[in-house]
Amino acid sequence: MSGALGPPARSSEPASPSRGASASPADAPQRMRSHVRAAVVIVVLAVVVVGLGYPALLTGVADLISPGTAGGSLLHATNGTVVGSSLVGQNFSRPYLFWDRPSTNDYSTTLGYETPPGPTDPALRALLNETIAYMKQYGNLTVNASIPLVLVSPSYSGFDPYLTPEAVLVQVPRVANATGESIASVTAFVNSYITPPLFGFIGPAYVNVVNLDYALVAWTGVGP
């Protein structure tokens, strides 16, 4: 009979899985390995690019623009030996040298540093009294000279090589006496090492005592 109901005709092609069907649990290890491999590749690339490539590029550019600064602003003796860095203060205590700011960690960059004592801390008074007594005994300052606070108080880093011009100029009589130079010539020498404020008004004027002292030794020929 035409149009009679009967079983539907079966297609010879296999039925395709529905779109929302979940993957087989047997594929989970393979998917996990794929994710781990991708994560490892990303981490390695990040380390190579950010940890090695980028610093190497910046170092190379800095070395081309300013080799001395990129190398750590190192200072060398006449025989080529590295004697320090112009960025790190040193314990200058000889009479023929300009003294740097006091340091409670002996100008070390590796020992760590506690916060300097505040204005109401008794430790600051003790440090100031000790430093002022030392300078009065060995400083050969002019009569009734005022000692700038920066010269008798530590910096926050503990190895700051910078002083204000006033803190350097107040030491001129001692240095002149120890080197045999005139006060006028030593004063002129110090003035030549004063860095003025940026653009004439940004920041204070300052003197890098480390650079000043090594230049002083070369100029006077006194001491190492």
Short mmCIF file of the C-alpha atoms (twelve columns), coordinates in Angstrom:
data_MODEL
# 
_entry.id   MODEL 
# 
loop_
_atom_site.group_PDB 
_atom_site.id 
_atom_site.type_symbol 
_atom_site.label_atom_id 
_atom_site.label_alt_id 
_atom_site.label_comp_id 
_atom_site.label_asym_id 
_atom_site.label_seq_id 
_atom_site.Cartn_x 
_atom_site.Cartn_y 
_atom_site.Cartn_z 
_atom_site.pdbx_PDB_model_num 
ATOM 1   C CA . MET A 1   0.000   0.000  0.000  1 
ATOM 2   C CA . SER A 2   1.372   3.307  -1.031 1 
ATOM 3   C CA . GLY A 3   2.238   5.663  1.892  1 
ATOM 4   C CA . ALA A 4   2.171   2.881  4.427  1 
ATOM 5   C CA . LEU A 5   4.053   3.552  7.569  1 
ATOM 6   C CA . GLY A 6   7.243   1.643  8.020  1 
ATOM 7   C CA . PRO A 7   10.653  1.878  9.672  1 
ATOM 8   C CA . PRO A 8   12.738  4.862  8.495  1 
ATOM 9   C CA . ALA A 9   15.376  4.183  5.964  1 
ATOM 10  C CA . ARG A 10  18.854  3.937  7.490  1 
ATOM 11  C CA . SER A 11  21.645  5.963  5.983  1 
ATOM 12  C CA . SER A 12  24.810  4.179  5.143  1 
ATOM 13  C CA . GLU A 13  26.919  7.177  6.514  1 
ATOM 14  C CA . PRO A 14  27.822  7.165  10.218 1 
ATOM 15  C CA . ALA A 15  26.074  9.747  12.320 1 
ATOM 16  C CA . SER A 16  28.318  12.735 13.263 1 
ATOM 17  C CA . PRO A 17  28.616  13.556 16.960 1 
ATOM 18  C CA . SER A 18  26.631  16.504 18.213 1 
ATOM 19  C CA . ARG A 19  28.467  19.788 18.761 1 
ATOM 20  C CA . GLY A 20  27.967  19.852 22.504 1 
ATOM 21  C CA . ALA A 21  29.313  16.367 23.074 1 
ATOM 22  C CA . SER A 22  32.139  16.234 25.630 1 
ATOM 23  C CA . ALA A 23  35.554  14.838 24.742 1 
ATOM 24  C CA . SER A 24  36.480  11.378 25.795 1 
ATOM 25  C CA . PRO A 25  38.133  11.042 29.232 1 
ATOM 26  C CA . ALA A 26  40.880  9.127  27.494 1 
ATOM 27  C CA . ASP A 27  41.973  12.424 25.837 1 
ATOM 28  C CA . ALA A 28  42.519  14.231 29.180 1 
ATOM 29  C CA . PRO A 29  46.223  13.293 29.628 1 
ATOM 30  C CA . GLN A 30  46.982  14.456 26.109 1 
ATOM 31  C CA . ARG A 31  45.204  17.745 26.667 1 
ATOM 32  C CA . MET A 32  47.058  18.229 29.969 1 
ATOM 33  C CA . ARG A 33  50.413  17.610 28.304 1 
ATOM 34  C CA . SER A 34  49.525  20.125 25.631 1 
ATOM 35  C CA . HIS A 35  48.654  22.804 28.208 1 
ATOM 36  C CA . VAL A 36  51.786  22.148 30.247 1 
ATOM 37  C CA . ARG A 37  53.946  22.278 27.125 1 
ATOM 38  C CA . ALA A 38  52.419  25.612 26.114 1 
ATOM 39  C CA . ALA A 39  52.915  27.042 29.616 1 
ATOM 40  C CA . VAL A 40  56.549  25.946 29.713 1 
ATOM 41  C CA . VAL A 41  57.217  27.509 26.308 1 
ATOM 42  C CA . ILE A 42  55.644  30.809 27.418 1 
ATOM 43  C CA . VAL A 43  57.680  30.875 30.641 1 
ATOM 44  C CA . VAL A 44  60.930  30.105 28.824 1 
ATOM 45  C CA . LEU A 45  60.250  32.785 26.212 1 
ATOM 46  C CA . ALA A 46  59.388  35.319 28.932 1 
ATOM 47  C CA . VAL A 47  62.609  34.556 30.821 1 
ATOM 48  C CA . VAL A 48  64.725  34.810 27.667 1 
ATOM 49  C CA . VAL A 49  63.094  38.015 26.405 1 
ATOM 50  C CA . VAL A 50  62.440  39.876 29.664 1 
ATOM 51  C CA . GLY A 51  65.173  38.430 31.878 1 
ATOM 52  C CA . LEU A 52  68.020  38.214 29.357 1 
ATOM 53  C CA . GLY A 53  67.278  39.952 26.093 1 
ATOM 54  C CA . TYR A 54  65.821  43.197 27.433 1 
ATOM 55  C CA . PRO A 55  68.546  43.816 30.079 1 
ATOM 56  C CA . ALA A 56  71.247  42.914 27.542 1 
ATOM 57  C CA . LEU A 57  69.772  45.387 25.063 1 
ATOM 58  C CA . LEU A 58  69.591  48.192 27.624 1 
ATOM 59  C CA . THR A 59  73.109  47.441 28.857 1 
ATOM 60  C CA . GLY A 60  74.428  47.497 25.301 1 
ATOM 61  C CA . VAL A 61  72.745  50.818 24.534 1 
ATOM 62  C CA . ALA A 62  73.956  52.318 27.840 1 
ATOM 63  C CA . ASP A 63  77.468  51.052 27.157 1 
ATOM 64  C CA . LEU A 64  77.457  52.850 23.822 1 
ATOM 65  C CA . ILE A 65  76.044  56.085 25.237 1 
ATOM 66  C CA . SER A 66  78.001  56.232 28.514 1 
ATOM 67  C CA . PRO A 67  80.464  53.344 29.010 1 
ATOM 68  C CA . GLY A 68  81.707  54.537 32.405 1 
ATOM 69  C CA . THR A 69  78.263  54.884 33.927 1 
ATOM 70  C CA . ALA A 70  77.077  51.554 32.508 1 
ATOM 71  C CA . GLY A 71  80.131  49.864 34.012 1 
ATOM 72  C CA . GLY A 72  79.361  51.104 37.522 1 
ATOM 73  C CA . SER A 73  81.177  54.469 37.495 1 
ATOM 74  C CA . LEU A 74  84.348  52.713 38.630 1 
ATOM 75  C CA . LEU A 75  87.444  54.620 39.707 1 
ATOM 76  C CA . HIS A 76  90.920  53.353 38.871 1 
ATOM 77  C CA . ALA A 77  94.313  54.004 40.410 1 
ATOM 78  C CA . THR A 78  97.256  54.964 38.226 1 
ATOM 79  C CA . ASN A 79  98.183  51.271 37.921 1 
ATOM 80  C CA . GLY A 80  94.692  50.418 36.671 1 
ATOM 81  C CA . THR A 81  93.438  48.855 39.912 1 
ATOM 82  C CA . VAL A 82  89.796  49.528 40.738 1 
ATOM 83  C CA . VAL A 83  89.715  51.607 43.912 1 
ATOM 84  C CA . GLY A 84  85.987  52.217 44.198 1 
ATOM 85  C CA . SER A 85  82.970  53.725 42.545 1 
ATOM 86  C CA . SER A 86  82.005  57.360 42.362 1 
ATOM 87  C CA . LEU A 87  78.512  56.264 43.444 1 
ATOM 88  C CA . VAL A 88  79.639  54.850 46.805 1 
ATOM 89  C CA . GLY A 89  81.165  56.906 49.600 1 
ATOM 90  C CA . GLN A 90  84.366  55.812 51.309 1 
ATOM 91  C CA . ASN A 91  85.810  56.172 54.785 1 
ATOM 92  C CA . PHE A 92  88.051  59.164 54.138 1 
ATOM 93  C CA . SER A 93  89.622  60.132 57.460 1 
ATOM 94  C CA . ARG A 94  93.129  61.282 56.539 1 
ATOM 95  C CA . PRO A 95  93.815  64.965 57.100 1 
ATOM 96  C CA . TYR A 96  94.738  65.709 53.488 1 
ATOM 97  C CA . LEU A 97  91.381  64.427 52.169 1 
ATOM 98  C CA . PHE A 98  87.888  65.837 52.340 1 
ATOM 99  C CA . TRP A 99  85.766  63.746 54.665 1 
ATOM 100 C CA . ASP A 100 82.502  62.212 53.586 1 
ATOM 101 C CA . ARG A 101 79.268  61.898 55.530 1 
ATOM 102 C CA . PRO A 102 79.455  59.507 58.505 1 
ATOM 103 C CA . SER A 103 78.126  55.998 57.960 1 
ATOM 104 C CA . THR A 104 76.888  53.510 60.539 1 
ATOM 105 C CA . ASN A 105 77.671  50.547 58.255 1 
ATOM 106 C CA . ASP A 106 81.120  51.712 57.059 1 
ATOM 107 C CA . TYR A 107 79.828  52.579 53.579 1 
ATOM 108 C CA . SER A 108 79.016  48.938 52.812 1 
ATOM 109 C CA . THR A 109 76.473  48.120 50.105 1 
ATOM 110 C CA . THR A 110 75.989  44.542 51.348 1 
ATOM 111 C CA . LEU A 111 75.670  44.737 55.146 1 
ATOM 112 C CA . GLY A 112 72.243  46.331 55.088 1 
ATOM 113 C CA . TYR A 113 71.378  49.549 56.820 1 
ATOM 114 C CA . GLU A 114 68.997  50.615 59.514 1 
ATOM 115 C CA . THR A 115 66.990  53.795 59.197 1 
ATOM 116 C CA . PRO A 116 69.079  56.738 60.451 1 
ATOM 117 C CA . PRO A 117 68.034  58.121 63.841 1 
ATOM 118 C CA . GLY A 118 65.349  60.782 63.735 1 
ATOM 119 C CA . PRO A 119 65.614  64.307 65.163 1 
ATOM 120 C CA . THR A 120 64.264  63.270 68.571 1 
ATOM 121 C CA . ASP A 121 66.249  60.031 68.808 1 
ATOM 122 C CA . PRO A 122 69.000  60.147 71.478 1 
ATOM 123 C CA . ALA A 123 71.171  58.111 69.099 1 
ATOM 124 C CA . LEU A 124 71.313  61.091 66.732 1 
ATOM 125 C CA . ARG A 125 72.576  63.386 69.504 1 
ATOM 126 C CA . ALA A 126 75.240  60.823 70.428 1 
ATOM 127 C CA . LEU A 127 76.336  60.470 66.806 1 
ATOM 128 C CA . LEU A 128 76.469  64.227 66.296 1 
ATOM 129 C CA . ASN A 129 78.473  64.793 69.466 1 
ATOM 130 C CA . GLU A 130 80.942  62.060 68.521 1 
ATOM 131 C CA . THR A 131 81.427  63.394 65.001 1 
ATOM 132 C CA . ILE A 132 81.696  67.027 66.084 1 
ATOM 133 C CA . ALA A 133 84.270  66.117 68.747 1 
ATOM 134 C CA . TYR A 134 86.318  64.249 66.148 1 
ATOM 135 C CA . MET A 135 86.166  67.159 63.727 1 
ATOM 136 C CA . LYS A 136 87.145  69.670 66.411 1 
ATOM 137 C CA . GLN A 137 90.164  67.542 67.285 1 
ATOM 138 C CA . TYR A 138 91.362  66.741 63.776 1 
ATOM 139 C CA . GLY A 139 89.433  69.062 61.503 1 
ATOM 140 C CA . ASN A 140 91.537  72.236 61.778 1 
ATOM 141 C CA . LEU A 141 88.442  74.263 61.017 1 
ATOM 142 C CA . THR A 142 88.400  78.010 60.952 1 
ATOM 143 C CA . VAL A 143 87.651  79.705 64.259 1 
ATOM 144 C CA . ASN A 144 83.962  79.592 65.180 1 
ATOM 145 C CA . ALA A 145 83.170  77.673 61.984 1 
ATOM 146 C CA . SER A 146 79.662  76.233 61.784 1 
ATOM 147 C CA . ILE A 147 79.628  72.552 60.874 1 
ATOM 148 C CA . PRO A 148 76.818  71.829 58.383 1 
ATOM 149 C CA . LEU A 149 74.413  69.148 59.566 1 
ATOM 150 C CA . VAL A 150 74.964  67.068 56.417 1 
ATOM 151 C CA . LEU A 151 78.607  66.608 57.398 1 
ATOM 152 C CA . VAL A 152 77.833  65.101 60.798 1 
ATOM 153 C CA . SER A 153 74.708  63.064 60.031 1 
ATOM 154 C CA . PRO A 154 74.443  59.816 58.051 1 
ATOM 155 C CA . SER A 155 72.507  59.503 54.827 1 
ATOM 156 C CA . TYR A 156 69.567  57.135 54.393 1 
ATOM 157 C CA . SER A 157 71.608  54.736 52.259 1 
ATOM 158 C CA . GLY A 158 74.732  54.782 54.440 1 
ATOM 159 C CA . PHE A 159 77.082  55.298 51.493 1 
ATOM 160 C CA . ASP A 160 75.991  58.590 49.958 1 
ATOM 161 C CA . PRO A 161 79.096  60.194 48.337 1 
ATOM 162 C CA . TYR A 162 77.576  63.670 48.054 1 
ATOM 163 C CA . LEU A 163 77.954  66.726 50.258 1 
ATOM 164 C CA . THR A 164 76.699  70.257 49.984 1 
ATOM 165 C CA . PRO A 165 79.338  72.792 48.879 1 
ATOM 166 C CA . GLU A 166 79.247  74.354 52.358 1 
ATOM 167 C CA . ALA A 167 80.091  71.009 53.980 1 
ATOM 168 C CA . VAL A 168 83.126  70.669 51.722 1 
ATOM 169 C CA . LEU A 169 84.339  74.260 51.882 1 
ATOM 170 C CA . VAL A 170 84.348  74.231 55.702 1 
ATOM 171 C CA . GLN A 171 87.075  71.551 55.461 1 
ATOM 172 C CA . VAL A 172 89.346  73.616 53.200 1 
ATOM 173 C CA . PRO A 173 91.635  74.943 56.004 1 
ATOM 174 C CA . ARG A 174 92.465  71.410 57.162 1 
ATOM 175 C CA . VAL A 175 93.119  70.108 53.647 1 
ATOM 176 C CA . ALA A 176 95.167  73.149 52.708 1 
ATOM 177 C CA . ASN A 177 97.290  72.781 55.844 1 
ATOM 178 C CA . ALA A 178 97.854  69.052 55.269 1 
ATOM 179 C CA . THR A 179 98.693  69.344 51.575 1 
ATOM 180 C CA . GLY A 180 100.763 72.511 51.774 1 
ATOM 181 C CA . GLU A 181 98.524  74.294 49.289 1 
ATOM 182 C CA . SER A 182 97.054  77.721 49.854 1 
ATOM 183 C CA . ILE A 183 93.499  78.110 51.066 1 
ATOM 184 C CA . ALA A 184 92.685  80.093 47.938 1 
ATOM 185 C CA . SER A 185 93.934  77.376 45.589 1 
ATOM 186 C CA . VAL A 186 92.120  74.592 47.468 1 
ATOM 187 C CA . THR A 187 88.935  76.660 47.512 1 
ATOM 188 C CA . ALA A 188 89.188  77.197 43.760 1 
ATOM 189 C CA . PHE A 189 89.779  73.455 43.330 1 
ATOM 190 C CA . VAL A 190 86.636  72.623 45.303 1 
ATOM 191 C CA . ASN A 191 84.593  75.187 43.379 1 
ATOM 192 C CA . SER A 192 85.550  73.479 40.127 1 
ATOM 193 C CA . TYR A 193 83.912  70.259 41.389 1 
ATOM 194 C CA . ILE A 194 80.613  71.775 42.478 1 
ATOM 195 C CA . THR A 195 77.727  70.449 40.394 1 
ATOM 196 C CA . PRO A 196 75.089  73.182 40.085 1 
ATOM 197 C CA . PRO A 197 71.331  72.509 40.218 1 
ATOM 198 C CA . LEU A 198 69.881  70.955 37.072 1 
ATOM 199 C CA . PHE A 199 68.924  73.712 34.649 1 
ATOM 200 C CA . GLY A 200 69.977  76.145 37.338 1 
ATOM 201 C CA . PHE A 201 66.985  75.619 39.627 1 
ATOM 202 C CA . ILE A 202 66.107  71.909 39.987 1 
ATOM 203 C CA . GLY A 203 67.629  70.347 43.090 1 
ATOM 204 C CA . PRO A 204 70.529  71.570 45.242 1 
ATOM 205 C CA . ALA A 205 74.150  72.099 44.310 1 
ATOM 206 C CA . TYR A 206 76.398  69.247 45.466 1 
ATOM 207 C CA . VAL A 207 79.940  67.864 45.418 1 
ATOM 208 C CA . ASN A 208 80.866  64.233 44.832 1 
ATOM 209 C CA . VAL A 209 83.470  63.784 47.565 1 
ATOM 210 C CA . VAL A 210 84.847  60.552 46.115 1 
ATOM 211 C CA . ASN A 211 85.617  62.156 42.759 1 
ATOM 212 C CA . LEU A 212 86.946  65.234 44.534 1 
ATOM 213 C CA . ASP A 213 89.383  63.319 46.741 1 
ATOM 214 C CA . TYR A 214 90.857  61.144 44.002 1 
ATOM 215 C CA . ALA A 215 91.338  64.230 41.865 1 
ATOM 216 C CA . LEU A 216 92.862  65.989 44.870 1 
ATOM 217 C CA . VAL A 217 95.437  63.221 45.304 1 
ATOM 218 C CA . ALA A 218 96.360  63.469 41.633 1 
ATOM 219 C CA . TRP A 219 96.631  67.260 41.898 1 
ATOM 220 C CA . THR A 220 98.675  67.523 45.109 1 
ATOM 221 C CA . GLY A 221 100.556 64.227 44.930 1 
ATOM 222 C CA . VAL A 222 99.953  63.720 48.646 1 
ATOM 223 C CA . GLY A 223 99.146  60.242 49.916 1 
ATOM 224 C CA . PRO A 224 97.592  57.373 47.946 1 
# 
